[in-house]
Amino acid sequence: MLSDIIKKSIAIIHNYNMFRIFNLKFGICLVFSVSYLVFSASVAHAALIIQAPKYIGLTNGLVGYWSFDGKDMAGNASYDRLKI
C-alpha cells in the first residue's frame, strides 16, 4: 500500500519534471528562433527613380498639379490647376 503511494508520487514528480524540462527546451528554442528572425533580417534594397520611364508617355514638362485646396475640389474630385 505504502509502496504504491510512493511509486505514484515518484511518477507524478517525474512527469512534472519532464513537463518542466519540455517547457524549458521549448522556451529556449522559442527565444533562439525569434532572435534569429529578428537579428538575421536582410538588408532592404531601395531605389530612387530620377527620371520617369519613357514607356509611360510622360516625357516632357510638368504633367499635372493638384493643390487639393477647397476651390479646386468638387466632392471627391480634384481639378488640375495646370494651364496648358
N, C-alpha and C positions, 0 to 999 in steps of 0.2 A: 504494500500500500504506500508506504513512505517512499520506496524506490520509484514507484510510478510517478508520484508527485515531483520528485527530484528530476526524473527524466523529462517530464513535461516542462518543468521550469527551465531546464537547460535547453530544451528545444525552442522554447519561446525566446529565451535570451539569444540563442544562436540565430534565430530568424530575425530578431530585432537588429542584431549586429550586422547581419548580411544586408538588411534593408538600409542601414546607415552607411555601409560601405558602398552599396549601389548608388545611394544619393550623393555620396562624396565623389565617386567616379563620374557620375552624370554632371555634377556641378563643375568639376574640373574640366570635363570635355566641353561643356557649355561655355565656360569662360574662355578657353583657348579658341573655340570656334568663333565666338563673337569678336575676340581680339584679332584673330586672323582676318576676318571680314572687314573690320574697321581699319586696321593698320596696313593691309595689303591692297588698298584701293589703288587702281591705276590712275595715272596722271591724265587729266582731261586735256584733249587737244581741241583748241578753238581756232577759228579763222576770222579774219576781218575782210569783208568784201569792199575793196576800194572803188571798183567800178562795176556798174550793173552789167550783167551778161548781155551780149549783143542779140542773142536769140529771142529775148522777150520784147524787143522792139523799142525799148526806151533808151535811145542813143543820144538825144540832143536836149540840152536845157533842162529847166525845171518842169517836171511832169505834172505836178499838182500841188496846191497849197490849200489846206483846210484849217481854218482858225478855230473852229468849234465854239465860236462866240455866239451869243444869243441872236444877233442879227443874221448870222449865216446858217442858222439851224431852222429846220421845218420838221418838227416832231422828232423822229429818229434819223432823219436825213440831214446831211450837211452839204452846203453848196460850195463848189470850188471857187475860190477867190482869184484864181489866176486869170488874167485878162489877155487872151491871145487873139 
